[in-house]
Structure formats: structure tokens, C-alpha cells
């Protein structure tokens, strides 16, 4: 997770297949300045909708931008540039979508109603070595590891009562009317009729690092940003209360992180425990001893090779890597009108038995008809890159085919929300 402004955040979630420029900086910056011709006349538009992806949006709102002065418009003047940047998510706000972050993908999932519990991945290969980061805090009935009930941990994971973290710990709750109702991470709370809704956020860190940015997300937008500036020795980096005013069913997520190089987690967290010697270190030490026996030769070839110590150093992997403090909660869902929760990006939402239901994103596996249609094709029942596979019981399910070899080269379905 990197620092992102509310404008950049809004631009990310407003991106469609028509406005997605990947990471093409030239296209992203099209329309971001006026470009009069040699005679001083401004062009109609900013270069065509293929290259200038904000042109359609700007010209829909301001038709004069896509007409020259001779045709009764203004041409692409500064007001059109401002519209491209501020109204149509263009210029430096446009995201580099070829580098989608997992956090953004996860937000898209839960806002479409695919409520996957957010979990961190420690990349742990054995139970004997130090585990990696990030890790997951799971709500439990006891703080004693020996007293943990595995079934209780499983239930709380499935109920979204977890916090993902590389170090910081976030406490997050939402209350109505000074405590009439309280919701913790993973809960859904009916706030219809509530006169006051407040979010309580508390972020704690160990004494050797701190966070300097805390964000409160509502659905897929940043609702509030805090910039804690307490000494890193303080355990509590932030303890704040925010009044909420949602106009529609909304989910809230809190994330906290630190971008200051002086407050990172290393060297307390190391990639390998003290006392372990990596193979690359052994190779570097061995090469060093061998080369010492060719001192005269090294003196001769040194000017051509440069500093041999630098070459040997490249064989040695560092014991510590920069690790930024980062943490994020799972959502708290707010039912604003009291008729069950409806995700903001739900597909084909409808009421069944008085409650909202919706279709999951198209890339999700779902039942299908395995028999070919009139054209001999079953793909029409499934999402992109999926095919209808006959299961052992004779029913069909949409799946992405995986080849017998070259694992990792199979196509991946794209979200359609």
C-alpha cells in the first residue's frame, strides 16, 4: 500500500475498460495542457478518444471543449484541462492499472458483494523457522495460545473478525447514539433511525516504529485521512473518533501505515534468524579466499574489473530488507435503511424474502449447463476464459481450464464490475 490522495483513489475505482491506459504515461497525461497551433488557435478536443481518454467525459459535460472557436466553441482551453483533471479523473490522478495492488482488488471484491475475508500471508514454509510477514490478528476468546480453540479461530476468520498487519494493531468499532448499538470488525449493524453514528479508531505500534498515515474507507473511497505525529516510542499512535453520515448502505475499512524511512520495522524483523548462514554468503566467502591467492593477478586486472569487493558483495543477500508498517481491518457493514445490506457495486440486485441478494462477479465459479448450445458452445454460460465443466454428479460448473504443463500461463478471468 502506498500513499494515495482521495482524487487518485476515486480515479482508480472510476476506471473502466474504455478509460484504462495501463501504465502509459503519455496517454495518461493527454489533455492536461492547452496546445494552441502556430496561429494561436486551440484544437477541438485533446487528441481523440483513443489517445485522450478524458475527452469523452469532458465533452459530455462541456461540449464547447470539443468545438473550435470558429465552430462556436472554446477549443481545449484551461477550463477543459481543469475538467479533465478534476471532474474526469485524468492527468496525474489516472492510475497505473498494470500494477494493481491486492488491497484495491480486495476492496473491489467486497464492494461487489464477494465477501472474502481479508487475510495476510506470512509465507511460512515450516513450523520451526521464524515466520514471515505480514501476519493476521484473529479475534479469540483468550489471549493464551495454549487455550485457543481451533474451531473458534476458524469461525472468527470466516466471520471476517481479522486484522491484516506487518506490525501495527488496529482497533475499530462503530457505535450509534452513544452506545445504543456497537459493531466490531466483521459485524453488520442496522443504523436506520440512528441520530448519531461514530467510528472509533485506535492504532498501536511497538516502541521502535510508528505509522504516519491512517485512512478510513467508505465503500471504495477514502472518507477520512489522519496524519499521526506522536513520538515513535508512544505505543498509541492514534486514538480518534469520527462522526459518520452514510447516505446509502456502506462498508467501512481502516488501514494504517508508515512511509517514513526512519520508522520502518527492520532490523527488528529480519529475513533469516541470527546465526543462519545463507548459501550465497558461503559462496561469497569462498570466492574471497580463492581470489586472495591471486593477489598479483588482481592488481593487473583490477582497473578493468573495478572493485572486486563490489563484485563479491553482489553474491551476498542482505539479512534485513526494508519493511514498512502496514495494517488493515476487515469491514464493518452498515445497513442504513434497515432492509438488509446491499453492496454498492452489487450485480443484478433483487429482493428475496425481504432481503437483498445479488449475483457474484462473473469470474466466480457458478453452476452452468454442460450440454453444448445450438452452436455447440457452452462458453455463453460462463465468464471470460471459463468453460463449463461436467462434474462427477453430472451437473456443470464454470471453471478456468488449467493446462497439464506450464502452470502459471493459463488465462485469468477479469472482473466485470
PANU-628718 format. One record per atom (N, C-alpha, C): x, y, z. Coordinates in steps of 0.02 Angstrom, whole numbers, padded with zeros to 5 digits, always signed. Layout:
N
XYZ
...
# end
This chain:
417
+00042-00059+00000
+00000+00000+00000
+00044+00062+00000
+00033+00108-00046
+00071+00170-00048
+00024+00228-00036
+00052+00284-00018
+00011+00343-00005
-00026+00365-00068
-00090+00376-00062
-00131+00395-00120
-00181+00448-00098
-00190+00499-00139
-00237+00552-00123
-00308+00528-00135
-00358+00562-00104
-00428+00544-00119
-00444+00550-00193
-00413+00597-00229
-00425+00605-00301
-00398+00545-00339
-00339+00521-00321
-00310+00462-00353
-00351+00400-00337
-00375+00396-00276
-00416+00340-00256
-00481+00338-00296
-00514+00396-00304
-00576+00399-00343
-00563+00382-00415
-00506+00404-00442
-00489+00389-00512
-00479+00314-00522
-00449+00281-00474
-00437+00208-00481
-00503+00171-00489
-00551+00187-00446
-00614+00149-00447
-00662+00174-00501
-00647+00231-00531
-00688+00255-00587
-00662+00230-00655
-00605+00196-00655
-00576+00172-00718
-00618+00116-00748
-00632+00122-00813
-00668+00071-00850
-00623+00044-00905
-00647-00007-00940
-00608-00035-00994
-00594+00017-01048
-00640+00066-01056
-00632+00118-01107
-00580+00170-01085
-00573+00182-01020
-00528+00235-00996
-00463+00207-00967
-00454+00142-00970
-00394+00110-00942
-00336+00118-00991
-00283+00153-00969
-00224+00162-01012
-00165+00121-00987
-00179+00073-00943
-00124+00034-00915
-00076+00079-00878
-00012+00077-00897
+00038+00121-00867
+00070+00166-00920
+00031+00183-00971
+00055+00227-01025
+00051+00299-01002
+00108+00327-00980
+00109+00395-00952
+00088+00447-01003
+00110+00438-01066
+00093+00487-01117
+00017+00492-01126
-00018+00434-01128
-00090+00436-01135
-00123+00463-01072
-00095+00446-01015
-00124+00470-00952
-00123+00546-00947
-00072+00577-00977
-00064+00650-00972
-00093+00687-01032
-00125+00651-01078
-00158+00685-01134
-00215+00729-01108
-00220+00789-01135
-00273+00835-01114
-00257+00875-01053
-00195+00869-01028
-00176+00901-00966
-00144+00970-00976
-00142+00993-01038
-00118+01060-01052
-00149+01084-01117
-00153+01150-01124
-00178+01178-01187
-00123+01173-01240
-00144+01165-01303
-00096+01156-01357
-00117+01196-01418
-00110+01263-01414
-00128+01304-01472
-00082+01291-01531
-00110+01299-01591
-00069+01290-01651
-00027+01352-01663
+00008+01353-01720
+00053+01409-01734
+00017+01475-01737
-00048+01473-01755
-00086+01534-01759
-00120+01553-01694
-00109+01514-01641
-00138+01529-01576
-00207+01500-01565
-00232+01461-01614
-00299+01432-01607
-00295+01366-01568
-00345+01357-01525
-00348+01296-01485
-00385+01241-01523
-00362+01178-01517
-00394+01123-01554
-00460+01104-01522
-00501+01069-01561
-00563+01041-01536
-00546+00974-01504
-00556+00968-01439
-00538+00906-01404
-00464+00904-01388
-00442+00845-01363
-00373+00839-01340
-00335+00784-01377
-00360+00765-01435
-00321+00717-01474
-00359+00655-01493
-00424+00653-01480
-00463+00594-01497
-00472+00548-01438
-00528+00513-01435
-00545+00472-01376
-00501+00412-01368
-00466+00390-01421
-00422+00333-01414
-00360+00350-01373
-00330+00409-01387
-00270+00429-01352
-00284+00472-01291
-00335+00515-01294
-00352+00559-01238
-00416+00533-01206
-00409+00490-01156
-00466+00453-01130
-00513+00496-01089
-00493+00558-01071
-00540+00601-01034
-00583+00643-01081
-00570+00639-01147
-00605+00682-01194
-00680+00671-01193
-00702+00608-01193
-00774+00595-01193
-00808+00625-01132
-00779+00613-01074
-00807+00638-01011
-00811+00715-01011
-00755+00747-01031
-00753+00821-01031
-00804+00849-01080
-00807+00821-01140
-00850+00849-01192
-00924+00836-01178
-00939+00782-01141
-01008+00771-01120
-01030+00826-01072
-00985+00846-01027
-01001+00897-00977
-00993+00967-01006
-00945+00976-01051
-00930+01041-01079
-00922+01035-01155
-00976+01033-01192
-00972+01022-01265
-00929+01074-01301
-00923+01133-01273
-00882+01184-01305
-00808+01165-01310
-00787+01117-01268
-00717+01097-01270
-00700+01058-01334
-00750+01029-01365
-00738+00989-01425
-00761+01026-01488
-00764+01092-01484
-00777+01134-01542
-00726+01190-01543
-00702+01206-01602
-00656+01263-01608
-00694+01328-01600
-00658+01382-01591
-00690+01447-01585
-00730+01462-01648
-00703+01443-01706
-00737+01455-01769
-00804+01419-01773
-00810+01363-01737
-00872+01324-01738
-00916+01340-01679
-00901+01393-01642
-00943+01413-01586
-00923+01386-01519
-00865+01353-01515
-00841+01327-01451
-00784+01368-01423
-00748+01337-01377
-00690+01370-01346
-00625+01337-01365
-00631+01277-01394
-00571+01237-01402
-00549+01210-01334
-00495+01172-01335
-00472+01140-01273
-00432+01191-01232
-00469+01233-01195
-00437+01286-01156
-00423+01262-01085
-00402+01308-01042
-00382+01289-00974
-00441+01261-00935
-00501+01286-00947
-00560+01258-00912
-00570+01185-00930
-00555+01166-00992
-00561+01096-01013
-00507+01054-00980
-00446+01082-00975
-00392+01047-00941
-00412+01034-00868
-00439+01084-00835
-00460+01077-00765
-00514+01023-00758
-00560+01021-00807
-00612+00970-00805
-00583+00900-00813
-00534+00894-00858
-00501+00829-00869
-00470+00805-00804
-00437+00850-00769
-00402+00832-00708
-00449+00820-00649
-00496+00866-00640
-00536+00866-00578
-00603+00831-00583
-00634+00833-00641
-00700+00803-00649
-00697+00733-00681
-00646+00722-00722
-00645+00661-00762
-00586+00616-00745
-00556+00626-00687
-00505+00580-00660
-00444+00573-00705
-00425+00627-00740
-00370+00623-00786
-00305+00648-00758
-00255+00656-00803
-00190+00683-00787
-00155+00643-00733
-00124+00676-00684
-00084+00641-00635
-00126+00598-00587
-00193+00605-00590
-00236+00563-00548
-00249+00494-00577
-00237+00486-00643
-00254+00423-00676
-00208+00368-00651
-00236+00310-00632
-00196+00257-00601
-00156+00216-00652
-00102+00187-00628
-00063+00139-00667
-00093+00070-00653
-00140+00048-00696
-00179-00012-00681
-00142-00076-00695
-00084-00072-00729
-00045-00133-00739
-00011-00154-00674
-00017-00113-00623
+00015-00128-00558
-00039-00129-00504
-00095-00160-00519
-00149-00163-00470
-00125-00193-00404
-00142-00162-00350
-00122-00188-00285
-00176-00234-00258
-00155-00282-00218
-00202-00331-00191
-00255-00298-00148
-00235-00245-00112
-00284-00211-00070
-00340-00182-00112
-00324-00153-00169
-00375-00125-00213
-00420-00180-00241
-00389-00236-00260
-00429-00292-00285
-00477-00317-00232
-00453-00322-00171
-00495-00346-00117
-00553-00298-00103
-00539-00233-00104
-00593-00184-00096
-00646-00192-00151
-00622-00204-00213
-00669-00214-00267
-00712-00276-00255
-00682-00330-00229
-00720-00391-00215
-00776-00377-00165
-00758-00348-00107
-00808-00341-00055
-00861-00289-00073
-00843-00240-00114
-00893-00192-00136
-00939-00220-00190
-00921-00276-00219
-00965-00312-00265
-01004-00367-00230
-00994-00374-00165
-01030-00425-00127
-00996-00492-00123
-00934-00496-00148
-00894-00558-00140
-00855-00550-00075
-00885-00571-00020
-00859-00555+00046
-00805-00606+00068
-00747-00598+00038
-00689-00639+00055
-00653-00607+00114
-00641-00646+00167
-00606-00620+00225
-00535-00598+00205
-00518-00537+00223
-00450-00513+00210
-00401-00546+00257
-00351-00580+00228
-00301-00616+00267
-00231-00597+00242
-00184-00593+00288
-00114-00580+00269
-00080-00647+00255
-00023-00644+00221
+00013-00705+00201
+00083-00702+00230
+00097-00745+00278
+00162-00745+00311
+00215-00783+00272
+00195-00819+00218
+00243-00857+00177
+00283-00905+00220
+00249-00940+00265
+00282-00986+00311
+00288-01055+00279
+00349-01082+00276
+00360-01147+00245
+00368-01203+00296
+00387-01186+00357
+00395-01237+00409
+00369-01207+00474
+00362-01250+00524
+00341-01227+00590
+00401-01216+00636
+00462-01227+00610
+00522-01222+00651
+00557-01155+00643
+00556-01127+00582
+00590-01064+00570
+00545-01005+00585
+00575-00947+00593
+00536-00886+00604
+00488-00875+00546
+00426-00860+00562
+00377-00849+00509
+00387-00780+00479
+00360-00771+00419
+00370-00708+00383
+00316-00657+00399
+00310-00609+00355
+00261-00555+00362
+00228-00542+00295
+00168-00512+00296
+00128-00490+00354
+00093-00549+00387
+00061-00535+00443
+00026-00586+00482
-00046-00564+00495
-00085-00609+00524
-00156-00595+00534
-00174-00599+00608
-00204-00546+00634
-00232-00548+00701
-00303-00576+00696
-00319-00627+00735
-00385-00657+00734
-00417-00650+00803
-00479-00628+00804
-00515-00621+00868
-00522-00690+00900
-00510-00694+00965
-00515-00757+01001
-00543-00744+01071
-00563-00798+01103
-00593-00792+01169
-00541-00787+01225
-00477-00798+01207
-00425-00796+01258
-00361-00768+01226
-00318-00738+01267
-00253-00715+01245
-00199-00767+01256
-00217-00824+01284
-00169-00877+01298
-00166-00925+01239
-00110-00931+01205
-00106-00976+01147
-00126-01048+01163
-00106-01072+01222
-00122-01141+01239
-00197-01152+01249
-00232-01097+01263
-00304-01103+01274
-00347-01092+01212
-00315-01082+01154
-00352-01068+01093
-00392-01128+01070
-00452-01116+01047
-00494-01167+01017
-00490-01158+00941
-00462-01207+00907
-00452-01201+00834
-00517-01189+00798
-00571-01221+00820
-00635-01211+00788
-00660-01139+00797
-00646-01111+00856
-00665-01041+00868
-00625-00994+00823
-00561-01007+00813
-00520-00967+00768
-00548-00971+00697
-00565-01031+00675
-00593-01040+00607
-00658-01001+00599
-00701-01004+00650
-00765-00968+00645
-00753-00893+00640
-00706-00867+00678
-00694-00795+00677
-00661-00773+00611
-00621-00816+00581
-00594-00799+00516
-00650-00795+00465
-00694-00844+00465
-00750-00844+00417
-00797-00786+00430
-00799-00762+00492
-00842-00705+00509
-00808-00638+00499
-00748-00638+00468
-00711-00577+00450
-00685-00540+00511
-00676-00573+00567
-00651-00540+00627
-00575-00544+00629
-00543-00515+00579
-00470-00516+00575
-00443-00448+00556
-00379-00438+00573
-00342-00378+00554
-00277-00401+00521
-00264-00377+00460
-00202-00394+00424
-00149-00344+00445
-00087-00369+00456
-00037-00323+00483
+00034-00348+00473
+00080-00300+00461
+00151-00314+00465
+00180-00289+00531
+00138-00266+00575
+00161-00240+00639
+00109-00201+00678
+00079-00149+00648
+00029-00109+00685
-00032-00150+00703
-00065-00129+00756
-00128-00161+00777
-00183-00108+00778
-00239-00124+00745
-00295-00077+00738
-00355-00103+00777
-00383-00061+00819
-00448-00074+00850
-00498-00028+00816
-00553-00057+00792
-00602-00019+00752
-00672-00041+00772
-00714+00008+00788
-00784-00006+00805
-00828+00051+00782
-00891+00037+00774
-00940+00088+00756
-00998+00083+00805
-01018+00141+00833
-01071+00142+00882
-01125+00192+00861
-01186+00180+00883
-01240+00226+00869
-01265+00257+00934
-01284+00319+00931
-01317+00354+00986
-01283+00340+01053
-01217+00354+01055
-01178+00348+01117
-01181+00279+01148
-01180+00227+01106
-01175+00159+01132
-01238+00119+01129
-01291+00144+01098
-01353+00105+01094
-01341+00040+01056
-01300+00043+01002
-01279-00016+00965
-01205-00010+00952
-01170-00067+00954
-01098-00067+00941
-01082-00123+00892
-01040-00108+00844
-01017-00158+00795
-00941-00160+00796
-00913-00221+00796
-00842-00231+00791
-00825-00254+00720
-00760-00260+00706
-00738-00283+00640
-00772-00349+00623
-00802-00352+00563
-00836-00412+00540
-00911-00411+00551
-00937-00362+00588
-01008-00359+00604
-01047-00319+00552
-01112-00333+00548
-01159-00292+00512
-01206-00260+00562
-01215-00193+00558
-01255-00157+00607
-01311-00118+00571
-01370-00123+00598
-01428-00086+00572
-01427-00017+00604
-01416+00035+00563
-01411+00103+00589
-01472+00145+00569
-01524+00113+00542
-01584+00150+00524
-01614+00182+00586
-01630+00245+00581
-01659+00281+00637
-01608+00308+00686
-01544+00293+00677
-01494+00318+00724
-01484+00393+00714
-01480+00429+00769
-01469+00501+00766
-01395+00519+00760
-01352+00476+00785
-01280+00488+00781
-01244+00422+00771
-01196+00422+00723
-01155+00363+00709
-01082+00384+00714
-01044+00348+00754
-00974+00366+00763
-00929+00305+00752
-00871+00318+00724
-00819+00267+00716
-00763+00282+00765
-00742+00231+00802
-00686+00237+00848
-00626+00199+00819
-00570+00232+00813
-00510+00204+00782
-00452+00212+00830
-00419+00157+00846
-00360+00158+00889
-00305+00117+00856
-00247+00148+00845
-00191+00115+00813
-00133+00112+00862
-00106+00052+00873
-00050+00043+00919
+00009+00011+00882
+00069+00032+00903
+00131+00004+00874
+00181-00006+00930
+00230-00050+00917
+00284-00059+00964
+00327+00004+00967
+00373+00007+01015
+00408+00070+01029
+00463+00087+00979
+00479+00041+00933
+00534+00055+00886
+00510+00077+00817
+00444+00082+00807
+00420+00106+00742
+00352+00140+00753
+00326+00172+00701
+00262+00207+00707
+00229+00210+00638
+00165+00229+00637
+00131+00243+00575
+00123+00319+00569
+00121+00343+00507
+00111+00415+00497
+00052+00430+00453
+00012+00379+00436
-00048+00391+00395
-00100+00337+00412
-00161+00359+00426
-00217+00313+00440
-00275+00335+00396
-00305+00288+00361
-00359+00303+00314
-00422+00265+00334
-00478+00300+00330
-00544+00269+00340
-00579+00267+00272
-00591+00207+00247
-00625+00198+00183
-00700+00187+00194
-00741+00219+00152
-00812+00203+00148
-00824+00175+00078
-00846+00113+00075
-00851+00077+00012
-00783+00079-00023
-00778+00112-00081
-00714+00112-00115
-00682+00181-00119
-00699+00224-00072
-00670+00291-00071
-00643+00307-00001
-00593+00351+00001
-00565+00372+00065
-00611+00425+00096
-00636+00409+00154
-00682+00454+00189
-00644+00504+00233
-00590+00481+00264
-00553+00523+00311
-00481+00500+00314
-00434+00548+00318
-00363+00532+00325
-00336+00566+00387
-00299+00528+00427
-00265+00555+00486
-00190+00552+00475
-00154+00600+00504
-00081+00601+00499
-00052+00602+00570
-00047+00544+00603
-00020+00542+00671
+00052+00567+00673
+00068+00604+00725
+00136+00632+00731
+00160+00626+00802
+00147+00570+00833
+00171+00559+00901
+00241+00528+00899
+00279+00535+00953
+00346+00503+00955
+00339+00428+00944
+00388+00399+00908
+00382+00327+00892
+00383+00284+00955
+00410+00311+01010
+00411+00272+01073
+00341+00264+01102
+00293+00307+01082
+00225+00300+01107
+00194+00237+01078
+00158+00200+01119
+00125+00139+01096
+00063+00157+01056
+00025+00205+01078
-00036+00226+01043
-00019+00281+00994
-00023+00266+00930
-00008+00316+00878
-00069+00359+00862
-00128+00330+00869
-00190+00367+00854
-00247+00340+00896
-00286+00384+00923
-00348+00366+00959
-00399+00420+00941
-00442+00405+00894
-00486+00456+00865
-00557+00431+00859
-00603+00479+00858
-00674+00467+00847
-00697+00509+00788
-00733+00478+00742
-00757+00512+00682
-00832+00503+00677
-00868+00558+00665
-00940+00552+00655
-00953+00535+00582
-00997+00485+00572
-01013+00461+00505
-01082+00483+00484
-01091+00491+00419
-01156+00512+00392
-01169+00476+00326
-01174+00410+00326
-01184+00373+00263
-01254+00385+00236
-01260+00395+00170
-01325+00405+00138
-01351+00341+00106
-01310+00290+00104
-01328+00226+00075
-01294+00171+00115
-01315+00109+00105
-01280+00054+00138
-01206+00059+00123
-01165+00053+00175
-01093+00066+00167
-01053+00018+00210
-00995+00000+00184
-00947-00037+00225
-00887+00008+00239
-00858-00001+00297
-00802+00041+00318
-00741-00004+00334
-00683+00018+00311
-00619-00016+00322
-00568+00035+00344
-00525+00017+00390
-00471+00061+00413
-00404+00030+00394
-00360+00071+00367
-00292+00049+00353
-00244+00100+00382
-00187+00075+00406
-00136+00118+00437
-00067+00096+00412
-00023+00145+00398
+00043+00126+00375
+00091+00184+00386
+00156+00169+00380
+00208+00219+00389
+00252+00222+00328
+00266+00282+00303
+00308+00290+00244
+00375+00323+00259
+00385+00341+00322
+00447+00374+00342
+00502+00321+00350
+00558+00330+00314
+00612+00281+00316
+00639+00270+00387
+00633+00320+00429
+00661+00315+00496
+00619+00271+00542
+00560+00253+00520
+00514+00217+00564
+00496+00148+00537
+00538+00119+00495
+00524+00053+00468
+00538-00001+00520
+00519-00064+00502
+00522-00118+00550
+00591-00149+00557
+00632-00146+00505
+00699-00176+00510
+00743-00132+00554
+00795-00159+00588
+00816-00228+00583
+00785-00275+00633
+00731-00253+00668
+00700-00297+00717
+00671-00358+00682
+00638-00346+00625
+00616-00403+00585
+00669-00417+00532
+00694-00479+00529
+00746-00497+00482
+00721-00554+00438
+00752-00560+00378
+00730-00611+00331
+00750-00680+00354
+00804-00686+00394
+00825-00751+00419
+00850-00741+00490
+00841-00789+00535
+00862-00780+00604
+00937-00770+00610
+00958-00736+00664
+01030-00729+00678
+01060-00799+00686
+01122-00806+00661
+01156-00871+00668
+01151-00914+00607
+01103-00900+00562
+01097-00938+00500
+01144-00908+00448
+01177-00950+00409
+01220-00927+00355
+01189-00948+00290
+01175-00900+00246
+01145-00915+00182
+01196-00945+00134
+01172-00985+00086
+01217-01015+00036
+01255-00960-00002
+01220-00906-00019
+01254-00852-00055
+01310-00822-00015
+01303-00820+00052
+01356-00794+00095
+01416-00840+00093
+01404-00906+00095
+01458-00955+00093
+01496-00949+00027
+01459-00941-00028
+01492-00934-00094
+01535-00871-00096
+01510-00817-00069
+01548-00754-00069
+01611-00761-00027
+01606-00793+00032
+01665-00801+00074
+01716-00846+00041
+01693-00900+00008
+01738-00946-00026
+01774-00912-00084
+01736-00874-00124
+01766-00838-00180
+01817-00787-00156
+01804-00757-00101
+01850-00707-00073
+01917-00740-00056
+01914-00799-00025
+01976-00834-00006
+02015-00857-00067
+01980-00880-00118
+02013-00903-00180
+02049-00845-00214
+02014-00788-00219
+02043-00732-00254
+02103-00703-00217
+02105-00712-00150
+02162-00686-00112
+02227-00718-00134
+02223-00780-00159
+02284-00815-00180
+02310-00791-00247
+02272-00747-00280
+02292-00720-00345
+02301-00644-00339
+02334-00623-00285
+02341-00552-00273
+02374-00514-00329
+02430-00542-00356
+02466-00506-00410
+02423-00500-00472
+02385-00554-00487
+02342-00552-00546
+02287-00501-00539
+02260-00497-00478
+02207-00448-00466
+02233-00377-00473
+02295-00366-00454
+02323-00299-00462
+02327-00279-00535
+02338-00330-00579
+02344-00316-00650
+02276-00303-00683
+02226-00345-00665
+02161-00340-00698
+02113-00295-00661
+02134-00272-00602
+02090-00231-00562
+02060-00171-00598
+02102-00133-00635
+02075-00074-00670
+02020-00092-00720
+02023-00154-00747
+01972-00174-00796
+01908-00198-00761
+01916-00233-00704
+01857-00261-00669
+01825-00213-00620
+01863-00164-00599
+01837-00121-00547
+01852-00151-00479
+01815-00131-00429
+01825-00155-00361
+01797-00226-00355
+01842-00274-00345
+01820-00344-00340
+01775-00354-00280
+01787-00317-00227
+01744-00324-00168
+01671-00307-00184
+01662-00260-00230
+01594-00244-00251
+01562-00303-00287
+01602-00338-00329
+01576-00396-00364
+01557-00452-00316
+01600-00463-00267
+01585-00515-00217
+01525-00496-00175
+01519-00433-00160
+01463-00411-00118
+01396-00426-00149
+01394-00427-00217
+01331-00440-00251
+01307-00511-00240
+01353-00556-00218
+01333-00625-00205
+01297-00632-00138
+01307-00584-00094
+01281-00589-00026
+01213-00556-00021
+01164-00593+00000
+01098-00565+00010
+01095-00532+00079
+01063-00474+00084
+01061-00439+00148
+01019-00477+00199
+01038-00470+00263
+01000-00503+00317
+00935-00466+00330
+00931-00402+00311
+00872-00362+00326
+00847-00329+00262
+00781-00327+00254
+00750-00291+00200
+00706-00236+00229
+00697-00181+00193
+00650-00130+00218
+00579-00158+00222
+00548-00152+00279
+00480-00175+00289
+00440-00117+00318
+00391-00092+00282
+00353-00035+00308
+00298-00060+00354
+00282-00022+00406
+00224-00039+00448
+00160-00032+00407
+00118-00082+00408
+00055-00080+00370
+00005-00125+00405
-00058-00103+00406
-00112-00144+00433
-00178-00122+00403
-00225-00168+00400
-00293-00153+00375
-00343-00198+00410
-00400-00171+00426
-00453-00210+00456
-00497-00242+00403
-00536-00291+00423
-00592-00312+00382
-00649-00263+00392
-00702-00267+00352
-00753-00215+00355
-00799-00220+00416
-00832-00163+00428
-00894-00161+00467
-00948-00138+00417
-01002-00176+00412
-01055-00161+00363
-01112-00123+00397
-01134-00068+00367
-01189-00027+00394
-01250-00033+00350
-01304-00058+00379
-01370-00061+00345
-01406+00004+00362
-01408+00050+00314
-01434+00117+00327
-01509+00120+00330
-01544+00081+00289
-01617+00086+00286
-01654+00028+00319
-01617-00018+00349
-01648-00071+00388
-01678-00128+00349
-01662-00133+00284
-01691-00188+00244
-01637-00236+00221
-01584-00247+00260
-01526-00289+00247
-01475-00250+00207
-01414-00274+00206
-01359-00238+00174
-01357-00251+00100
-01346-00197+00061
-01339-00202-00012
-01272-00172-00032
-01225-00212-00059
-01160-00185-00080
-01168-00133-00135
-01123-00084-00134
-01129-00027-00179
-01121-00048-00252
-01083-00101-00265
-01072-00123-00334
-01102-00191-00348
-01156-00207-00313
-01188-00272-00322
-01216-00279-00393
-01211-00338-00422
-01237-00352-00489
-01305-00384-00484
-01352-00358-00524
-01420-00388-00528
-01451-00395-00458
-01447-00342-00418
-01475-00345-00350
-01551-00351-00352
-01579-00391-00306
-01651-00403-00304
-01669-00426-00234
-01732-00417-00217
-01756-00439-00151
-01783-00511-00155
-01763-00551-00106
-01791-00618-00098
-01806-00627-00024
-01869-00642-00010
-01892-00649+00060
-01874-00588+00102
-01880-00529+00070
-01871-00467+00106
-01798-00446+00116
-01751-00484+00088
-01681-00467+00096
-01647-00462+00027
-01595-00420+00024
-01559-00411-00038
-01517-00472-00054
-01519-00493-00117
-01473-00542-00143
-01446-00515-00209
-01390-00542-00233
-01359-00516-00293
-01317-00571-00325
-01297-00560-00386
-01253-00606-00421
-01181-00590-00405
-01141-00641-00396
-01070-00631-00384
-01036-00610-00449
-00976-00581-00446
-00940-00562-00507
-00934-00619-00556
-00930-00604-00619
-00932-00655-00671
-00873-00703-00669
-00817-00683-00639
-00761-00728-00638
-00769-00782-00584
-00819-00777-00541
-00830-00827-00489
-00859-00890-00520
-00840-00948-00492
-00870-01011-00515
-00944-01012-00499
-00985-01037-00545
-01056-01042-00533
-01084-01099-00576
-01143-01123-00559
-01172-01178-00598
-01184-01157-00670
-01180-01206-00715
-01191-01193-00786
-01220-01256-00817
-01238-01251-00880
-01267-01308-00917
-01211-01339-00958
-01191-01401-00943
-01133-01429-00978
-01147-01448-01050
-01211-01459-01068
-01226-01478-01137
-01215-01420-01184
-01185-01431-01243
-01174-01377-01290
-01240-01346-01313
-01238-01281-01330
-01297-01248-01357
-01303-01263-01432
-01347-01228-01466
-01359-01242-01536
-01296-01233-01578
-01252-01188-01556
-01190-01176-01592
-01134-01222-01569
-01151-01268-01523
-01100-01312-01497
-01054-01280-01447
-01077-01226-01416
-01034-01188-01371
-01066-01184-01302
-01027-01199-01250
-01052-01192-01181
-01024-01129-01148
-00979-01094-01182
-00946-01036-01153
-00996-00981-01135
-01053-00978-01169
-01100-00924-01157
-01128-00926-01086
-01123-00983-01053
-01148-00989-00985
-01098-00965-00933
-01036-00953-00954
-00983-00939-00906
-00950-00872-00921
-00905-00851-00875
-00870-00788-00882
-00810-00793-00928
-00772-00739-00931
-00714-00735-00976
-00664-00790-00959
-00639-00823-01011
-00588-00875-01005
-00610-00936-00966
-00676-00943-00953
-00702-01000-00917
-00737-01047-00965
-00743-01109-00944
-00781-01158-00982
-00824-01198-00935
-00878-01226-00960
-00924-01264-00918
-00899-01336-00913
-00879-01356-00853
-00850-01422-00841
-00903-01467-00809
-00908-01528-00834
-00955-01577-00806
-00924-01608-00744
-00959-01604-00688
-00935-01632-00626
-00956-01705-00620
-00933-01738-00568
-00946-01810-00560
-01021-01825-00555
-01061-01778-00528
-01132-01790-00521
-01172-01772-00583
-01137-01752-00637
-01171-01737-00700
-01190-01663-00708
-01185-01624-00654
-01200-01553-00660
-01139-01516-00686
-01148-01453-00705
-01093-01414-00732
-01073-01358-00686
-01010-01338-00690
-00985-01280-00653
-00934-01243-00695
-00938-01176-00695
-00892-01135-00734
-00823-01136-00701
-00773-01152-00740
-00704-01156-00714
-00656-01130-00766
-00596-01108-00743
-00542-01088-00788
-00498-01148-00802
-00493-01169-00865
-00451-01228-00880
-00379-01217-00861
-00347-01268-00834
-00276-01266-00817
-00240-01318-00859
-00191-01298-00897
-00156-01347-00940
-00118-01398-00899
-00100-01454-00932
-00063-01507-00897
+00007-01484-00878
+00035-01436-00916
+00102-01411-00902
+00102-01336-00904
+00161-01306-00894
+00168-01233-00897
+00120-01198-00849
+00118-01221-00787
+00074-01192-00738
+00091-01118-00729
+00041-01076-00727
+00051-01005-00720
+00041-00967-00785
+00035-01004-00841
+00024-00972-00905
-00048-00974-00926
-00092-01005-00885
-00162-01009-00904
-00194-00940-00901
-00244-00926-00942
-00278-00860-00940
-00315-00850-00875
-00321-00789-00855
-00355-00771-00793
-00414-00726-00811
-00474-00743-00786
-00533-00703-00799
-00528-00635-00766
-00554-00584-00799
-00554-00516-00772
-00619-00501-00736
-00618-00462-00681
-00680-00440-00650
-00721-00399-00700
-00786-00403-00694
-00829-00366-00741
-00870-00314-00704
-00846-00293-00645
-00883-00243-00607
-00843-00180-00601
# end
